[in-house]
Amino acid sequence: MLPEGYSQVESTVRSVLGDVLGLSRERAEAFEANTPLFGALPELDSMAVAGVLTEIEDRLGILIEDDEVDGDMLETFGALVRFAADKALV
């Protein structure tokens, strides 16, 4: 069972990816937990990662430390949502 507020975090992360990467709403809405991100989305390069993480911080009111950023958290949409939810739903 997902924690209360998880769906809101998921919606926020989906919006951030769409807004920062300039994805169509339909494309962002199609993301599922296992949708690959870094390395699979041409729009999500190393420069875009900083923008995505900064926007997630701003919208969720969290702080993401540099040493927390790794390939695993950016591997899939679900991994990024879980990471953000772990920070936001404490």
C-alpha positions in Angstrom: 0.0 0.0 0.0 1.3 3.4 -0.9 1.7 6.1 1.7 -0.8 8.9 1.9 0.3 11.7 -0.4 2.2 9.4 -2.8 -0.1 10.1 -5.7 0.4 13.8 -5.2 4.2 13.4 -5.3 3.9 11.2 -8.4 1.7 13.9 -10.1 4.2 16.6 -9.2 7.2 14.6 -10.5 5.3 13.9 -13.7 4.5 17.7 -14.1 8.1 18.6 -13.4 9.4 16.2 -16.1 6.9 17.5 -18.6 7.5 21.2 -17.8 11.3 21.1 -17.5 11.9 18.8 -20.4 9.2 20.3 -22.7 7.4 17.0 -23.1 3.8 16.9 -24.3 1.2 16.3 -21.7 0.3 13.0 -23.4 3.9 11.8 -23.3 4.3 12.7 -19.6 1.0 11.1 -18.7 2.1 7.9 -20.3 5.0 7.4 -17.8 4.6 4.3 -15.7 6.8 3.1 -12.8 9.0 1.1 -15.1 9.4 3.8 -17.8 13.1 4.4 -18.2 14.4 8.0 -17.8 18.1 8.9 -17.8 19.7 7.4 -20.9 16.3 6.7 -22.5 14.8 10.2 -22.8 17.0 12.3 -25.1 15.6 15.4 -23.4 17.0 14.3 -20.0 20.7 14.9 -20.3 23.1 15.8 -17.5 22.2 19.5 -17.8 18.5 18.8 -17.6 18.9 16.7 -14.5 19.9 19.7 -12.4 16.8 21.6 -13.6 14.5 18.7 -12.9 15.9 18.1 -9.4 15.8 21.8 -8.6 12.2 22.1 -9.7 11.2 19.0 -7.7 12.9 20.6 -4.6 10.9 23.8 -5.2 7.5 22.2 -5.8 7.8 19.6 -3.0 9.6 21.8 -0.5 12.5 19.3 -0.1 16.2 19.4 -0.2 18.2 17.0 -2.4 21.8 16.7 -1.4 24.4 16.3 -4.1 25.5 12.9 -2.6 22.0 11.6 -2.9 21.9 12.0 -6.7 22.9 8.8 -8.5 21.9 6.7 -11.5 19.5 4.5 -9.6 17.2 7.4 -8.6 17.1 8.5 -12.3 16.8 5.1 -13.8 13.0 4.9 -14.0 10.0 7.2 -13.4 9.1 5.0 -10.4 12.5 5.3 -8.9 12.4 9.1 -9.1 8.9 9.2 -7.6 10.0 6.9 -4.8 13.0 9.0 -4.1 11.0 12.2 -4.0 8.2 10.6 -1.9 10.8 9.3 0.6 12.0 12.9 1.1 8.6 14.7 0.9 6.4 12.3 3.0 8.6 12.1 6.1 
